[in-house]
Amino acid sequence: MGLQGPTSGKTADSHHQGGLCSTVRAERLLDANLNRAREGLRTLEELARLILENADLAESFRTRRRRLGELGEAQLPDLLPQRSAATDPGMAPEVAAGSRRDLSDVAAAAAGRVGESLRVLEEVGSTVSPAFSSGIQAIRHGWYDLDRDLRLRLGVRKPLIQPRLCVLLTRDLCPGGDWARVVDALAEADVDMVQIREKSCSDGELLRHAEVVRSKLPSSTRLVINDRVAVAATLGLDVHLGREDLPTLAARHLLGRDVQIGRSTSGLAEAQQALAEGADLVGVGPMFVSATKDKPPVGPAAAGTVASAGIPHLAIGGVDLQNIDVLCEHGVAGVAMCRGVLEASDVAGTVHAIQSRFGLAAEGPPCL
């Protein structure tokens, strides 16, 4: 028993010191992220005020910036003593030389910093002051709509996510015509991309069909319309265009900057030309002999060359579970498939198997 007194006392002191240390670290986190969020909001405020000359948008950013300061003063202890830039291992410059190409890049980066910092403030703040955390949550409410508004006005596009799998959805190719079951399975598997390919139906029928498909898919799945620019424009969806379809610049004029455009190509030269004309992603193929492609295969090396050039891409034509590994060996990052998925006995399992071959979806270069 005599030994337990000092041991217990030491343990209590250790717990006290640990708790104090934890609080100090939390306060340092809060200080850094308050500053980061306010700086980002000030940048966005100035862009809205002086570039867009939009007083309402500028006031929205200003109000959030001031509210951050008020919350910190009212709900948190003095954070200044915890500030120590000299010992901060993350004080390397965030902006590399030449990394901001234009004001759209500046806005995208500032908005990203604000969103990240608000999330840290809300979560870490709950350990110091629940009232502060609740206040941050209120600021975050509506933040993403405000961010989207500025991005659209400045022409900022979110970076293209390199898809691992795009499923080409044609109703007649679904077993028993039960395309709804297939779409439900694609949604369950959280497939990266679905392209609706209906060559024979009217625009009106395609529009109604696309609306149903979109309602079934999660927001994380990109939905693409094949060929029909008018339908894509009506629904605000992405579009994929063949070599003989509407030119990319004309499609961009109709669709606007926030929609992504894919283009069919057969190799690097056409892929580079497609990007120069404003396409965001290219299909490369056919890779192998395909029931849906009557052209001779260009082979996996063609897609590998496009991938090596850093161009967002999908290898297409005759792709199945048996030859995906060959494509991976050539550096291909994503594929487009039709029957191999639609006719699978386990659609969701097949999607999981294919996407796992390519790992996590990768963010490509910003499409501006």
C-alpha positions as CSV (number, residue, x, y, z in Angstrom):
1,M,0.0,0.0,0.0
2,G,2.9,2.3,0.8
3,L,4.2,2.1,-2.7
4,Q,0.8,2.9,-4.2
5,G,0.7,6.5,-3.0
6,P,3.6,7.9,-4.9
7,T,2.8,5.8,-7.9
8,S,-0.8,7.1,-8.0
9,G,0.4,10.7,-7.5
10,K,2.8,10.4,-10.4
11,T,0.1,8.9,-12.6
12,A,-2.2,11.8,-11.7
13,D,0.5,14.3,-12.5
14,S,1.2,12.6,-15.8
15,H,-2.5,12.7,-16.7
16,H,-2.7,16.4,-15.8
17,Q,0.4,17.2,-17.9
18,G,-0.9,15.1,-20.8
19,G,-4.3,16.9,-20.7
20,L,-2.6,20.3,-20.5
21,C,-0.3,19.4,-23.4
22,S,-3.2,18.2,-25.4
23,T,-5.1,21.5,-24.8
24,V,-2.0,23.5,-25.8
25,R,-1.7,21.6,-29.0
26,A,-5.3,22.0,-29.8
27,E,-5.1,25.7,-29.3
28,R,-2.1,25.9,-31.6
29,L,-4.1,24.0,-34.2
30,L,-7.0,26.4,-33.8
31,D,-4.7,29.4,-34.1
32,A,-3.1,28.2,-37.3
33,N,-6.3,27.2,-39.0
34,L,-8.2,30.4,-37.9
35,N,-5.4,32.4,-39.6
36,R,-5.5,30.1,-42.7
37,A,-9.2,30.4,-43.1
38,R,-9.3,34.2,-42.6
39,E,-6.5,34.7,-45.2
40,G,-8.3,32.5,-47.7
41,L,-11.6,34.3,-47.1
42,R,-9.8,37.7,-47.6
43,T,-8.4,36.5,-50.9
44,L,-11.8,35.4,-52.1
45,E,-13.4,38.6,-50.8
46,E,-11.0,40.7,-52.9
47,L,-11.6,38.6,-56.0
48,A,-15.3,39.0,-55.6
49,R,-15.0,42.7,-54.9
50,L,-12.4,43.9,-57.4
51,I,-12.5,41.2,-60.2
52,L,-16.1,40.2,-60.3
53,E,-17.3,43.6,-58.9
54,N,-20.0,41.6,-57.1
55,A,-20.8,43.4,-53.8
56,D,-23.1,40.7,-52.5
57,L,-20.6,37.9,-53.0
58,A,-17.8,40.0,-51.5
59,E,-20.0,40.7,-48.4
60,S,-20.7,37.0,-48.0
61,F,-17.0,36.3,-47.7
62,R,-16.4,39.4,-45.5
63,T,-19.2,38.4,-43.1
64,R,-17.7,34.9,-42.7
65,R,-14.2,36.3,-42.2
66,R,-15.4,38.7,-39.5
67,R,-17.5,36.0,-37.8
68,L,-14.5,33.8,-37.5
69,G,-12.6,36.6,-35.6
70,E,-15.6,37.2,-33.4
71,L,-16.0,33.5,-32.5
72,G,-12.3,33.2,-31.7
73,E,-12.4,36.2,-29.4
74,A,-15.6,35.2,-27.6
75,Q,-15.3,31.4,-27.3
76,L,-11.5,30.7,-27.1
77,P,-8.7,31.5,-24.8
78,D,-5.9,33.8,-26.0
79,L,-4.3,31.8,-28.8
80,L,-1.3,34.2,-29.4
81,P,1.0,32.6,-26.8
82,Q,0.7,29.2,-28.7
83,R,1.8,30.7,-32.0
84,S,5.3,29.6,-33.0
85,A,6.1,29.8,-36.7
86,A,9.8,29.1,-36.1
87,T,9.0,25.6,-34.8
88,D,6.2,24.8,-37.3
89,P,7.4,22.0,-39.6
90,G,4.7,22.9,-42.1
91,M,5.8,26.4,-42.7
92,A,7.3,25.7,-46.1
93,P,5.7,27.9,-48.8
94,E,2.3,26.5,-50.0
95,V,2.6,28.2,-53.3
96,A,5.4,26.9,-55.6
97,A,6.8,29.2,-58.2
98,G,4.5,29.2,-61.3
99,S,1.9,26.9,-59.7
100,R,-0.9,29.5,-60.0
101,R,-1.6,30.0,-63.7
102,D,-4.4,32.6,-63.4
103,L,-6.9,34.0,-61.0
104,S,-9.0,30.9,-61.4
105,D,-6.2,28.9,-59.9
106,V,-5.9,31.5,-57.1
107,A,-9.6,31.2,-56.3
108,A,-9.5,27.4,-56.3
109,A,-6.6,27.3,-54.0
110,A,-8.0,29.8,-51.6
111,A,-11.4,28.1,-51.5
112,G,-9.7,24.8,-50.8
113,R,-7.7,26.2,-47.8
114,V,-10.9,27.7,-46.4
115,G,-12.9,24.5,-46.6
116,E,-10.1,22.4,-45.1
117,S,-9.5,24.9,-42.3
118,L,-13.2,25.2,-41.4
119,R,-13.3,21.4,-41.0
120,V,-10.3,21.4,-38.7
121,L,-11.7,24.2,-36.6
122,E,-15.1,22.5,-36.2
123,E,-13.6,19.1,-35.2
124,V,-10.7,20.3,-33.0
125,G,-12.7,23.2,-31.6
126,S,-15.2,20.7,-30.1
127,T,-12.4,19.6,-27.7
128,V,-11.8,23.1,-26.4
129,S,-15.2,24.9,-26.8
130,P,-18.4,23.3,-28.0
131,A,-19.9,26.7,-28.6
132,F,-17.0,27.6,-30.8
133,S,-17.4,24.4,-32.8
134,S,-21.1,25.0,-33.2
135,G,-20.4,28.5,-34.5
136,I,-17.9,27.1,-37.1
137,Q,-20.5,24.6,-38.2
138,A,-22.9,27.5,-38.9
139,I,-20.2,29.2,-41.0
140,R,-19.6,26.0,-42.9
141,H,-23.3,25.7,-43.6
142,G,-23.8,27.1,-47.1
143,W,-20.0,27.5,-47.6
144,Y,-19.9,25.0,-50.5
145,D,-22.7,26.7,-52.3
146,L,-20.8,30.0,-51.9
147,D,-17.6,28.4,-53.1
148,R,-19.4,26.9,-56.1
149,D,-20.9,30.4,-57.0
150,L,-17.5,32.0,-57.0
151,R,-16.0,29.2,-59.0
152,L,-18.7,29.4,-61.7
153,R,-18.4,33.1,-61.9
154,L,-14.7,33.0,-62.3
155,G,-14.8,30.0,-64.6
156,V,-13.1,27.7,-62.1
157,R,-13.6,24.0,-62.9
158,K,-13.0,21.3,-60.3
159,P,-10.1,19.0,-61.2
160,L,-11.0,16.0,-63.4
161,I,-10.8,12.8,-61.4
162,Q,-9.2,10.1,-63.6
163,P,-11.9,7.4,-63.8
164,R,-10.9,3.8,-63.2
165,L,-14.0,2.4,-64.9
166,C,-16.6,3.9,-67.2
167,V,-19.5,1.5,-67.8
168,L,-21.2,2.0,-71.2
169,L,-24.9,1.6,-70.5
170,T,-27.1,0.4,-73.3
171,R,-30.5,-0.9,-72.3
172,D,-30.7,-3.6,-75.0
173,L,-27.5,-5.1,-73.8
174,C,-28.7,-5.6,-70.3
175,P,-29.9,-9.2,-69.6
176,G,-33.6,-9.3,-70.1
177,G,-33.6,-5.6,-70.8
178,D,-33.5,-5.1,-67.0
179,W,-31.3,-2.0,-67.1
180,A,-32.7,-0.6,-63.8
181,R,-31.3,-3.6,-62.0
182,V,-27.9,-3.0,-63.6
183,V,-27.9,0.7,-62.6
184,D,-28.9,-0.2,-59.1
185,A,-25.9,-2.6,-58.9
186,L,-23.6,0.1,-60.4
187,A,-24.8,2.5,-57.7
188,E,-24.2,-0.1,-55.0
189,A,-20.6,-0.5,-56.3
190,D,-20.0,3.3,-56.4
191,V,-18.8,3.0,-60.0
192,D,-16.6,6.0,-61.1
193,M,-18.4,6.8,-64.3
194,V,-21.4,5.7,-66.4
195,Q,-21.9,6.7,-70.0
196,I,-25.4,6.3,-71.5
197,R,-25.1,5.1,-75.1
198,E,-28.5,4.9,-76.8
199,K,-28.0,5.4,-80.6
200,S,-31.6,4.9,-81.7
201,C,-34.0,6.6,-79.3
202,S,-35.3,10.2,-79.6
203,D,-33.8,13.1,-77.6
204,G,-36.9,13.2,-75.5
205,E,-36.8,9.6,-74.6
206,L,-33.1,9.8,-73.9
207,L,-33.6,12.8,-71.6
208,R,-36.3,11.0,-69.6
209,H,-34.1,7.9,-69.4
210,A,-31.1,9.9,-68.3
211,E,-33.1,11.6,-65.6
212,V,-34.0,8.2,-64.1
213,V,-30.5,6.9,-64.3
214,R,-29.2,10.0,-62.6
215,S,-31.7,9.7,-59.8
216,K,-30.4,6.2,-59.1
217,L,-26.7,6.9,-59.1
218,P,-24.7,8.5,-56.2
219,S,-23.3,12.0,-56.6
220,S,-19.8,10.5,-56.7
221,T,-20.5,8.8,-60.0
222,R,-20.0,11.0,-63.1
223,L,-22.9,10.5,-65.6
224,V,-22.0,11.1,-69.3
225,I,-24.2,11.3,-72.4
226,N,-22.8,9.8,-75.5
227,D,-23.1,12.1,-78.6
228,R,-26.3,14.0,-77.7
229,V,-25.0,17.5,-76.8
230,A,-28.6,18.9,-76.5
231,V,-29.6,16.3,-74.0
232,A,-26.3,16.8,-72.0
233,A,-26.8,20.6,-72.0
234,T,-30.4,20.3,-70.9
235,L,-29.5,18.1,-67.9
236,G,-26.1,19.7,-67.2
237,L,-24.3,16.4,-67.8
238,D,-20.9,15.6,-69.3
239,V,-20.8,14.4,-72.9
240,H,-18.6,12.1,-74.9
241,L,-18.1,12.8,-78.6
242,G,-16.9,10.6,-81.4
243,R,-14.5,11.6,-84.1
244,E,-17.3,12.6,-86.5
245,D,-19.5,14.4,-83.9
246,L,-19.8,18.1,-83.1
247,P,-16.4,19.8,-82.8
248,T,-15.2,20.2,-79.2
249,L,-15.2,24.0,-79.3
250,A,-18.8,24.1,-80.6
251,A,-19.9,21.7,-77.9
252,R,-18.1,23.8,-75.2
253,H,-20.0,26.9,-76.4
254,L,-23.3,25.1,-75.9
255,L,-22.4,23.3,-72.7
256,G,-20.3,25.9,-70.8
257,R,-17.1,25.5,-68.9
258,D,-18.3,23.4,-66.0
259,V,-19.2,20.4,-68.1
260,Q,-16.5,17.9,-69.0
261,I,-16.1,16.7,-72.6
262,G,-14.7,13.4,-73.7
263,R,-13.4,12.6,-77.2
264,S,-12.7,9.4,-79.0
265,T,-9.1,9.0,-80.3
266,S,-6.9,6.2,-81.6
267,G,-3.6,7.3,-80.0
268,L,-1.3,10.0,-78.7
269,A,-1.5,12.5,-81.7
270,E,-5.3,12.5,-81.7
271,A,-5.4,12.7,-77.9
272,Q,-3.1,15.7,-77.8
273,Q,-5.2,17.4,-80.6
274,A,-8.4,16.7,-78.6
275,L,-6.9,18.3,-75.5
276,A,-5.7,21.3,-77.5
277,E,-9.3,21.8,-78.8
278,G,-10.7,21.7,-75.2
279,A,-11.5,18.1,-74.4
280,D,-11.0,17.0,-70.8
281,L,-10.7,13.2,-71.3
282,V,-10.0,10.9,-74.2
283,G,-11.1,7.4,-75.1
284,V,-8.3,5.5,-76.7
285,G,-9.1,2.4,-78.9
286,P,-10.1,0.0,-79.8
287,M,-7.7,-1.9,-77.6
288,F,-8.7,-5.4,-78.8
289,V,-11.1,-7.0,-81.2
290,S,-14.5,-5.8,-80.1
291,A,-18.1,-6.7,-81.0
292,T,-19.0,-3.0,-80.7
293,K,-16.0,-1.6,-82.7
294,D,-15.5,-2.4,-86.4
295,K,-12.1,-0.8,-86.5
296,P,-8.8,-2.8,-86.2
297,P,-7.3,-2.7,-82.7
298,V,-4.6,-0.1,-82.0
299,G,-3.4,-2.2,-79.0
300,P,-2.5,-1.5,-75.3
301,A,0.7,0.3,-76.2
302,A,-1.3,3.2,-77.8
303,A,-3.2,3.8,-74.5
304,G,0.0,3.4,-72.5
305,T,1.6,6.2,-74.6
306,V,-1.4,8.5,-73.8
307,A,-1.2,7.6,-70.1
308,S,2.5,8.4,-70.1
309,A,1.8,11.8,-71.4
310,G,-0.4,12.5,-68.4
311,I,-3.6,12.8,-70.4
312,P,-6.8,11.7,-68.6
313,H,-8.0,8.6,-70.6
314,L,-10.0,5.5,-70.9
315,A,-8.9,2.4,-72.8
316,I,-11.9,1.1,-74.8
317,G,-12.7,-1.7,-77.1
318,G,-12.7,-5.4,-76.2
319,V,-11.6,-4.8,-72.6
320,D,-12.5,-7.5,-70.2
321,L,-11.3,-9.0,-66.9
322,Q,-8.9,-11.2,-68.7
323,N,-6.9,-8.5,-70.4
324,I,-7.1,-5.7,-67.9
325,D,-3.7,-6.7,-66.5
326,V,-2.1,-6.2,-69.9
327,L,-3.4,-2.7,-69.9
328,C,-2.1,-2.1,-66.4
329,E,1.3,-3.2,-67.4
330,H,1.3,-0.4,-70.0
331,G,0.4,2.2,-67.4
332,V,-3.3,2.6,-68.3
333,A,-5.2,4.2,-65.5
334,G,-8.8,3.5,-66.5
335,V,-11.0,1.5,-68.9
336,A,-14.4,1.7,-70.5
337,M,-16.4,-1.5,-70.6
338,C,-19.9,-2.6,-71.8
339,R,-20.9,-6.2,-72.0
340,G,-18.2,-7.3,-69.6
341,V,-20.1,-5.5,-66.9
342,L,-23.7,-5.4,-68.1
343,E,-23.8,-9.1,-68.6
344,A,-21.9,-10.1,-65.5
345,S,-23.8,-12.4,-63.0
346,D,-22.5,-10.1,-60.2
347,V,-22.4,-6.6,-61.6
348,A,-21.4,-4.9,-58.3
349,G,-18.7,-7.5,-57.7
350,T,-17.3,-7.1,-61.2
351,V,-17.1,-3.3,-60.8
352,H,-15.3,-3.7,-57.5
353,A,-12.8,-6.1,-59.0
354,I,-12.1,-3.8,-62.0
355,Q,-11.7,-0.6,-60.0
356,S,-9.5,-2.4,-57.4
357,R,-7.1,-3.2,-60.2
358,F,-6.4,0.5,-60.7
359,G,-6.4,1.4,-57.0
360,L,-7.8,4.7,-55.8
361,A,-9.3,7.2,-58.2
362,A,-6.6,9.8,-59.0
363,E,-7.1,13.5,-59.4
364,G,-5.8,14.7,-62.7
365,P,-4.6,18.1,-63.7
366,P,-7.1,21.0,-63.4
367,C,-9.3,21.4,-66.4
368,L,-9.5,25.1,-67.0
